[in-house]
Amino acid sequence: MFRKVLVANRGEIALRVLNACQEMGIRTVAVYSEADRNSLHVRFADEAICIGPPRASDSYLNVPAVISAAEIADVDAIHPGYGLLSENANFAEVCRASNIKFIGPPPEVTRLMGEKEKARQAMKKAKVPILPGSDGVLTTAEEARAWADKVGYPVILKAKAGGGGRGMRIVRNPEELPNLFHAAFTEAANAFGNGELYMEKFIVNPRHIEFQVLADEHGNVATLFERECSIQRRHQKLIEEAPSLQVTAKMREELGRTLCRCLNRQLYFIEMNTRVQVEHPVTEAITGVDIVKAQLRIAAGERLDAILPPKLEIRGHAIECRINAEHPERFTPSAGTITAFNVPGGNGVRVDTALYAEGVVPTTIR
């Protein structure tokens, strides 16, 4: 097992990883920007290193700064959490070159799945159903219109390097396509440094179903059942639950075994996230599996059969709600000092947070 792990993240996921490490007897190192000097993840880590100014691009996304902190602290591994560098294949490669274990998939997998259009084509080659859409990226609005005519409206434009609902636009008719193409391109370029787009058929009133997958270094793969993530706003998930009420036991068995087809309903591959998900607690609640600890043990070379129970079963039902700091009427981000902070408690209640009374919700860190 690892001796010391650096957590390359902030907020509640940083605390989540720190807690898992400490329960396993692993020493921890937090990194933080100047804006997060008083954050809880800095207080609770065994060591903490400031890696730059408030902007994420100058701190949490600064690969040389993160690697330097890891080398100064003499860590064995880095856990990236979610967001920030978690799906950055170049960062995973730098970790490998620095002889620091990256707790996540190999960079080759991260790179393939991170470029959404390449992931679509890889799944198509593996005979996994994918949504009808463009072959490759779209270079112009005119090219996008030609594909939309072929696929049929409504369609959705998506950022090739996207995530978190950014760089996406639903197009319902040819007249609005040029402006929406430009808007999606600009948003994707600003958010990801890559404005390339691709197109898919837009499914009206779909069910967003995810399967949690774990894989070790010995060729073993296991699924921890599904999560329902259909309740969203602006392509951002708000409520997640497990198991899904729309997935039958027969479908669950087939989907878990193949992840490529179901028996009596259509299934389309959209994307794979090569990291721990925000909504991982609902899966942990119904399986009893600590996913973050499993990540640590897998990265340390352990086999899945030594990590997971002999038979995985669904135990009960779990619902997760994301609480956002927003203006109550405009639904826009609301930064500032928290004047009161009271969390619910009781049997079966779990709260993952990095906030506290008199803590500060910062402005955007981008």
C-alpha positions as CSV (number, residue, x, y, z in Angstrom):
1,M,0.0,0.0,0.0
2,F,1.0,3.6,-0.5
3,R,3.0,5.4,2.2
4,K,1.9,9.0,1.2
5,V,-0.6,10.3,-1.3
6,L,-1.0,13.9,-2.7
7,V,-4.6,15.0,-3.3
8,A,-4.5,17.2,-6.4
9,N,-7.9,18.9,-5.9
10,R,-9.9,21.1,-3.6
11,G,-13.3,21.2,-1.8
12,E,-15.4,18.2,-0.8
13,I,-13.8,15.7,-3.1
14,A,-10.4,16.5,-1.6
15,L,-11.8,15.9,1.9
16,R,-13.4,12.7,0.6
17,V,-10.0,11.4,-0.6
18,L,-8.2,12.6,2.5
19,N,-10.6,10.7,4.8
20,A,-10.3,7.5,2.8
21,C,-6.5,7.7,2.9
22,Q,-6.4,8.5,6.7
23,E,-8.7,5.5,7.4
24,M,-6.3,3.3,5.5
25,G,-3.3,4.6,7.4
26,I,-1.9,6.6,4.4
27,R,-0.3,9.9,5.1
28,T,-1.7,12.8,3.0
29,V,-0.6,16.0,1.3
30,A,-2.9,18.7,0.3
31,V,-2.2,21.4,-2.4
32,Y,-4.0,24.7,-2.4
33,S,-4.2,28.0,-4.0
34,E,-3.8,31.3,-2.1
35,A,-7.6,31.6,-2.1
36,D,-8.0,28.3,-0.4
37,R,-5.5,28.9,2.4
38,N,-8.2,28.4,5.1
39,S,-10.1,25.6,3.4
40,L,-10.8,22.4,5.3
41,H,-8.8,20.1,3.1
42,V,-5.7,22.2,4.0
43,R,-6.5,21.8,7.7
44,F,-7.1,18.1,7.6
45,A,-4.2,16.9,5.5
46,D,-1.0,15.8,7.2
47,E,0.9,18.3,5.1
48,A,-0.2,21.2,2.9
49,I,1.7,23.0,0.1
50,C,0.6,26.3,-1.6
51,I,1.0,25.9,-5.4
52,G,0.0,29.3,-6.7
53,P,-2.4,32.2,-7.0
54,P,-6.3,31.9,-6.8
55,R,-6.9,31.2,-10.5
56,A,-7.0,27.4,-11.2
57,S,-4.9,27.9,-14.3
58,D,-2.1,29.2,-12.1
59,S,-2.4,26.6,-9.3
60,Y,-4.6,23.5,-9.5
61,L,-4.2,23.2,-13.3
62,N,-0.5,24.1,-13.2
63,V,1.0,20.6,-13.8
64,P,4.7,21.7,-13.0
65,A,3.5,23.2,-9.7
66,V,1.6,20.0,-8.7
67,I,4.4,17.7,-9.7
68,S,6.9,19.9,-7.8
69,A,4.8,19.7,-4.7
70,A,4.6,15.9,-5.1
71,E,8.4,15.6,-5.4
72,I,9.0,18.0,-2.5
73,A,6.6,16.0,-0.3
74,D,8.1,12.7,-1.5
75,V,4.7,11.1,-2.2
76,D,4.1,7.7,-3.8
77,A,0.9,8.6,-5.6
78,I,-1.4,11.4,-6.7
79,H,-5.2,11.2,-6.5
80,P,-6.8,13.8,-8.8
81,G,-10.4,13.6,-7.6
82,Y,-12.8,14.9,-10.2
83,G,-12.6,17.9,-12.5
84,L,-9.3,19.9,-12.7
85,L,-6.6,17.4,-13.8
86,S,-8.5,14.2,-13.2
87,E,-9.1,13.5,-17.0
88,N,-5.9,15.1,-18.2
89,A,-3.9,12.4,-20.0
90,N,-0.8,14.6,-20.2
91,F,-0.8,14.9,-16.5
92,A,-1.1,11.2,-16.0
93,E,1.9,10.8,-18.4
94,V,3.9,13.3,-16.4
95,C,3.1,11.3,-13.2
96,R,4.3,8.1,-14.9
97,A,7.5,9.8,-16.1
98,S,8.1,11.2,-12.6
99,N,7.7,7.7,-11.1
100,I,4.6,8.8,-9.2
101,K,1.5,6.6,-9.4
102,F,-1.5,8.3,-10.9
103,I,-4.6,6.9,-9.2
104,G,-6.9,6.4,-12.2
105,P,-6.8,4.8,-15.6
106,P,-3.7,4.7,-17.8
107,P,-3.2,7.9,-19.9
108,E,-3.9,6.0,-23.1
109,V,-7.4,5.2,-21.8
110,T,-8.0,8.7,-20.5
111,R,-6.9,10.2,-23.8
112,L,-9.2,7.9,-25.8
113,M,-12.2,8.4,-23.7
114,G,-11.5,12.1,-23.1
115,E,-11.9,13.0,-26.8
116,K,-15.6,12.3,-27.1
117,E,-15.7,11.8,-30.8
118,K,-12.8,9.3,-30.7
119,A,-14.6,7.5,-27.9
120,R,-17.7,7.3,-30.0
121,Q,-15.8,5.8,-32.9
122,A,-14.0,3.3,-30.6
123,M,-17.3,2.1,-29.2
124,K,-18.8,1.9,-32.7
125,K,-15.9,-0.3,-33.7
126,A,-16.6,-2.5,-30.7
127,K,-20.2,-2.8,-31.9
128,V,-21.6,-0.7,-29.0
129,P,-24.7,1.2,-30.0
130,I,-24.0,4.9,-30.4
131,L,-26.3,7.8,-31.2
132,P,-26.5,8.7,-34.9
133,G,-24.2,11.7,-35.6
134,S,-21.3,13.1,-37.4
135,D,-18.2,11.1,-38.4
136,G,-15.4,13.1,-36.8
137,V,-15.3,16.8,-35.8
138,L,-17.2,19.6,-37.6
139,T,-15.1,22.3,-39.0
140,T,-17.8,24.8,-40.2
141,A,-21.4,25.6,-39.6
142,E,-22.1,24.6,-43.2
143,E,-20.7,21.1,-42.5
144,A,-22.8,20.9,-39.4
145,R,-25.9,21.8,-41.3
146,A,-25.2,19.0,-43.8
147,W,-24.9,16.5,-41.0
148,A,-28.0,17.8,-39.3
149,D,-30.0,17.3,-42.5
150,K,-28.7,13.8,-42.7
151,V,-29.3,12.9,-39.0
152,G,-32.6,14.8,-38.7
153,Y,-33.5,17.6,-36.2
154,P,-33.3,18.1,-33.3
155,V,-29.6,17.5,-33.0
156,I,-27.1,18.5,-30.3
157,L,-23.6,20.0,-30.8
158,K,-21.0,18.8,-28.3
159,A,-17.5,19.8,-27.5
160,K,-15.0,17.2,-28.5
161,A,-13.0,17.9,-25.3
162,G,-16.1,18.7,-23.3
163,G,-17.6,17.9,-20.0
164,G,-19.8,19.4,-17.3
165,G,-22.4,20.5,-19.8
166,R,-20.2,23.2,-21.4
167,G,-19.8,23.5,-25.2
168,M,-23.2,22.0,-25.8
169,R,-26.1,23.4,-27.8
170,I,-29.5,21.9,-28.9
171,V,-30.4,22.8,-32.5
172,R,-34.0,22.4,-33.4
173,N,-34.1,23.8,-36.9
174,P,-31.6,24.9,-39.7
175,E,-32.1,28.6,-39.1
176,E,-30.7,28.6,-35.6
177,L,-27.7,26.3,-36.4
178,P,-25.1,29.0,-37.4
179,N,-25.5,31.1,-34.3
180,L,-25.6,28.0,-32.0
181,F,-22.6,26.5,-33.7
182,H,-20.6,29.7,-33.1
183,A,-21.8,29.9,-29.4
184,A,-20.8,26.2,-28.7
185,F,-17.4,26.6,-30.4
186,T,-16.6,29.8,-28.4
187,E,-17.7,28.3,-25.1
188,A,-15.8,25.1,-25.7
189,A,-12.6,27.0,-26.7
190,N,-12.8,29.1,-23.6
191,A,-13.6,26.2,-21.2
192,F,-11.3,23.5,-22.6
193,G,-8.8,25.3,-24.9
194,N,-10.3,23.3,-27.8
195,G,-13.3,24.5,-29.7
196,E,-13.8,21.4,-31.9
197,L,-17.4,20.1,-32.0
198,Y,-19.2,17.0,-33.1
199,M,-22.9,16.3,-33.5
200,E,-25.4,13.7,-32.2
201,K,-29.1,13.1,-32.6
202,F,-30.8,14.8,-29.7
203,I,-33.1,12.4,-27.9
204,V,-36.2,14.1,-26.3
205,N,-37.0,13.0,-22.8
206,P,-34.2,10.3,-22.5
207,R,-33.2,8.5,-19.3
208,H,-29.6,9.2,-18.3
209,I,-28.3,6.0,-16.9
210,E,-24.7,5.4,-15.7
211,F,-22.9,2.2,-14.7
212,Q,-20.1,2.4,-12.2
213,V,-17.1,0.3,-13.4
214,L,-13.9,-0.7,-11.6
215,A,-11.0,-2.3,-13.4
216,D,-7.7,-3.5,-12.0
217,E,-4.2,-3.9,-13.5
218,H,-4.7,-7.7,-13.9
219,G,-7.5,-7.6,-16.6
220,N,-10.4,-7.9,-14.2
221,V,-13.5,-5.7,-14.6
222,A,-16.5,-5.3,-12.3
223,T,-19.6,-3.2,-12.4
224,L,-21.2,-1.7,-9.3
225,F,-24.7,-1.4,-10.9
226,E,-26.3,1.7,-12.2
227,R,-27.2,5.3,-11.3
228,E,-30.1,7.4,-12.6
229,C,-29.0,10.9,-13.4
230,S,-31.9,12.2,-15.5
231,I,-32.9,15.2,-13.4
232,Q,-30.7,18.0,-14.7
233,R,-30.6,21.7,-15.4
234,R,-28.5,23.2,-18.2
235,H,-27.0,19.7,-18.7
236,Q,-25.8,19.8,-15.1
237,K,-26.9,17.0,-12.8
238,L,-29.0,18.0,-9.8
239,I,-30.3,14.7,-8.3
240,E,-28.9,11.2,-8.7
241,E,-30.3,7.9,-7.4
242,A,-29.4,4.3,-7.3
243,P,-30.6,1.9,-8.4
244,S,-32.7,3.3,-11.3
245,L,-36.4,2.6,-11.2
246,Q,-36.3,2.2,-15.0
247,V,-33.8,-0.6,-15.1
248,T,-35.3,-4.1,-14.5
249,A,-33.3,-6.9,-12.9
250,K,-33.0,-8.6,-16.3
251,M,-31.7,-5.4,-17.9
252,R,-29.3,-4.8,-15.0
253,E,-27.8,-8.2,-15.4
254,E,-27.4,-7.9,-19.2
255,L,-26.1,-4.3,-19.0
256,G,-23.7,-5.1,-16.3
257,R,-22.3,-8.1,-18.2
258,T,-21.9,-6.5,-21.6
259,L,-22.3,-2.7,-21.1
260,C,-23.3,-2.6,-24.8
261,R,-26.9,-3.7,-25.2
262,C,-30.1,-4.3,-23.3
263,L,-32.9,-6.7,-24.0
264,N,-36.1,-4.6,-24.6
265,R,-35.1,-0.9,-24.6
266,Q,-32.7,1.0,-26.7
267,L,-29.3,1.8,-25.2
268,Y,-26.8,4.3,-26.6
269,F,-23.2,4.9,-25.5
270,I,-22.6,8.6,-24.9
271,E,-19.4,8.9,-23.0
272,M,-17.1,7.4,-20.3
273,N,-15.8,9.4,-17.4
274,T,-12.3,8.2,-16.5
275,R,-12.4,9.3,-12.9
276,V,-14.4,9.1,-9.7
277,Q,-17.8,10.7,-10.3
278,V,-19.5,13.4,-8.1
279,E,-22.4,11.0,-7.6
280,H,-20.3,8.1,-6.4
281,P,-21.9,8.2,-2.9
282,V,-25.2,6.7,-4.1
283,T,-23.4,3.7,-5.5
284,E,-21.4,3.3,-2.3
285,A,-24.6,3.5,-0.3
286,I,-26.3,0.6,-2.1
287,T,-23.3,-1.6,-2.5
288,G,-21.2,-1.0,0.7
289,V,-18.2,-0.6,-1.5
290,D,-15.9,2.4,-0.8
291,I,-15.0,3.5,-4.3
292,V,-12.2,5.8,-3.3
293,K,-10.5,3.2,-1.2
294,A,-11.0,0.7,-4.1
295,Q,-9.2,3.2,-6.3
296,L,-6.3,3.4,-3.9
297,R,-6.1,-0.4,-3.6
298,I,-6.3,-0.9,-7.4
299,A,-3.6,1.7,-8.0
300,A,-1.5,-0.2,-5.4
301,G,-1.7,-3.3,-7.6
302,E,-4.4,-5.3,-5.7
303,R,-6.8,-7.5,-7.5
304,L,-10.6,-6.8,-7.7
305,D,-11.4,-10.2,-6.1
306,A,-9.5,-9.1,-3.0
307,I,-11.2,-5.7,-2.9
308,L,-14.9,-6.5,-3.7
309,P,-17.2,-8.8,-1.8
310,P,-17.7,-12.3,-3.3
311,K,-21.2,-11.3,-4.5
312,L,-22.3,-7.8,-5.2
313,E,-25.9,-7.0,-4.2
314,I,-28.1,-3.9,-4.2
315,R,-29.0,-3.0,-0.7
316,G,-31.9,-0.5,-0.5
317,H,-32.1,2.8,-2.4
318,A,-30.1,6.0,-2.3
319,I,-30.8,9.6,-3.5
320,E,-28.2,12.3,-3.8
321,C,-28.9,16.0,-4.1
322,R,-26.3,18.6,-5.1
323,I,-26.6,21.8,-3.2
324,N,-25.3,24.8,-5.1
325,A,-24.5,28.3,-3.9
326,E,-26.9,30.2,-6.1
327,H,-29.2,33.2,-6.3
328,P,-32.6,31.7,-5.4
329,E,-34.4,33.4,-8.3
330,R,-31.8,33.8,-11.0
331,F,-30.1,30.5,-10.4
332,T,-26.7,32.2,-10.9
333,P,-23.6,31.5,-8.8
334,S,-23.5,33.4,-5.5
335,A,-20.2,33.8,-3.9
336,G,-19.5,35.2,-0.4
337,T,-19.1,34.3,3.3
338,I,-21.4,31.6,4.8
339,T,-23.2,33.1,7.8
340,A,-24.9,30.0,9.0
341,F,-24.3,26.3,8.1
342,N,-26.5,23.5,9.5
343,V,-26.4,20.1,7.9
344,P,-29.0,17.3,8.2
345,G,-28.4,14.2,10.2
346,G,-29.9,10.9,11.2
347,N,-29.9,7.3,10.1
348,G,-29.0,6.9,6.5
349,V,-28.0,10.6,5.9
350,R,-24.6,11.3,4.4
351,V,-23.2,14.8,3.8
352,D,-20.1,15.3,1.7
353,T,-19.0,18.9,1.9
354,A,-16.1,21.2,2.4
355,L,-18.2,24.2,3.6
356,Y,-18.6,25.5,7.2
357,A,-19.9,28.5,9.1
358,E,-17.9,31.6,8.3
359,G,-16.3,29.7,5.4
360,V,-16.1,31.4,2.0
361,V,-17.7,30.4,-1.3
362,P,-15.1,31.8,-3.8
363,T,-15.8,33.4,-7.1
364,T,-15.0,31.3,-10.1
365,I,-11.5,29.7,-9.9
366,R,-11.1,29.5,-13.6
